[in-house]
Amino acid sequence: MRIFGTIVGVVLVLLGGMWTLQGSNVLAGSVMSGQSQWLYIGLVVVAVGLVVLWWFNLRRPIR
């Protein structure tokens, strides 16, 4: 389960990072480039990805 969470978290961080860069018009050549809504969506997806990574990898089991 830990590997699955890590994969999902990394994919979310990478996808959100790409959307953030497209929304801030750093990555051009897409319909999403330069549209601020994708900047905000990307930031939220990155945050969710980081929470998923924390949840599956860094928290200690409750005993």
C-alpha atoms as a printed R data frame, in Angstrom:
   type eleno elety resid chain resno      x      y       z
1  ATOM     1    CA   MET     A     1  0.000  0.000   0.000
2  ATOM     2    CA   ARG     A     2  2.933  2.307   0.673
3  ATOM     3    CA   ILE     A     3  4.245  1.950  -2.888
4  ATOM     4    CA   PHE     A     4  0.798  2.714  -4.326
5  ATOM     5    CA   GLY     A     5  0.539  5.876  -2.218
6  ATOM     6    CA   THR     A     6  4.004  6.973  -3.265
7  ATOM     7    CA   ILE     A     7  3.222  6.480  -6.952
8  ATOM     8    CA   VAL     A     8 -0.077  8.362  -6.688
9  ATOM     9    CA   GLY     A     9  1.557 11.186  -4.721
10 ATOM    10    CA   VAL     A    10  4.432 11.592  -7.170
11 ATOM    11    CA   VAL     A    11  2.078 11.560 -10.169
12 ATOM    12    CA   LEU     A    12 -0.103 14.228  -8.537
13 ATOM    13    CA   VAL     A    13  2.900 16.423  -7.724
14 ATOM    14    CA   LEU     A    14  4.284 16.130 -11.263
15 ATOM    15    CA   LEU     A    15  0.915 16.714 -12.922
16 ATOM    16    CA   GLY     A    16  0.145 19.649 -10.646
17 ATOM    17    CA   GLY     A    17  3.588 21.091 -11.285
18 ATOM    18    CA   MET     A    18  3.054 20.887 -15.021
19 ATOM    19    CA   TRP     A    19 -0.364 22.566 -14.730
20 ATOM    20    CA   THR     A    20  1.142 25.271 -12.508
21 ATOM    21    CA   LEU     A    21  3.872 25.988 -15.047
22 ATOM    22    CA   GLN     A    22  1.354 26.061 -17.892
23 ATOM    23    CA   GLY     A    23 -0.969 28.336 -15.957
24 ATOM    24    CA   SER     A    24  1.865 30.748 -15.222
25 ATOM    25    CA   ASN     A    25  2.827 30.625 -18.938
26 ATOM    26    CA   VAL     A    26  6.273 29.129 -18.306
27 ATOM    27    CA   LEU     A    27  5.387 26.088 -20.437
28 ATOM    28    CA   ALA     A    28  3.880 27.478 -23.607
29 ATOM    29    CA   GLY     A    29  2.233 25.684 -26.490
30 ATOM    30    CA   SER     A    30 -0.944 24.490 -24.834
31 ATOM    31    CA   VAL     A    31 -4.521 25.683 -24.627
32 ATOM    32    CA   MET     A    32 -3.982 25.947 -20.859
33 ATOM    33    CA   SER     A    33 -0.923 28.213 -21.193
34 ATOM    34    CA   GLY     A    34 -1.341 31.619 -19.617
35 ATOM    35    CA   GLN     A    35 -4.714 30.864 -17.998
36 ATOM    36    CA   SER     A    36 -4.576 31.585 -14.289
37 ATOM    37    CA   GLN     A    37 -7.223 28.985 -13.424
38 ATOM    38    CA   TRP     A    38 -4.698 26.259 -14.288
39 ATOM    39    CA   LEU     A    39 -2.152 27.904 -12.026
40 ATOM    40    CA   TYR     A    40 -4.534 27.562  -9.075
41 ATOM    41    CA   ILE     A    41 -5.685 24.064 -10.043
42 ATOM    42    CA   GLY     A    42 -2.042 23.005 -10.332
43 ATOM    43    CA   LEU     A    43 -1.167 24.405  -6.922
44 ATOM    44    CA   VAL     A    44 -4.076 22.537  -5.336
45 ATOM    45    CA   VAL     A    45 -3.086 19.282  -7.065
46 ATOM    46    CA   VAL     A    46  0.532 19.692  -5.898
47 ATOM    47    CA   ALA     A    47 -0.699 20.252  -2.338
48 ATOM    48    CA   VAL     A    48 -2.912 17.153  -2.510
49 ATOM    49    CA   GLY     A    49  0.008 15.138  -3.882
50 ATOM    50    CA   LEU     A    50  2.237 16.258  -1.016
51 ATOM    51    CA   VAL     A    51 -0.441 15.309   1.514
52 ATOM    52    CA   VAL     A    52 -0.766 11.872  -0.109
53 ATOM    53    CA   LEU     A    53  3.010 11.409   0.055
54 ATOM    54    CA   TRP     A    54  3.037 12.452   3.708
55 ATOM    55    CA   TRP     A    55  0.069 10.243   4.570
56 ATOM    56    CA   PHE     A    56  1.536  7.085   3.053
57 ATOM    57    CA   ASN     A    57  5.224  7.588   3.842
58 ATOM    58    CA   LEU     A    58  6.003  9.938   6.693
59 ATOM    59    CA   ARG     A    59  3.357  9.435   9.326
60 ATOM    60    CA   ARG     A    60  4.099  6.934  12.036
61 ATOM    61    CA   PRO     A    61  1.738  4.038  12.682
62 ATOM    62    CA   ILE     A    62 -0.474  4.487  15.731
63 ATOM    63    CA   ARG     A    63  0.228  1.848  18.385
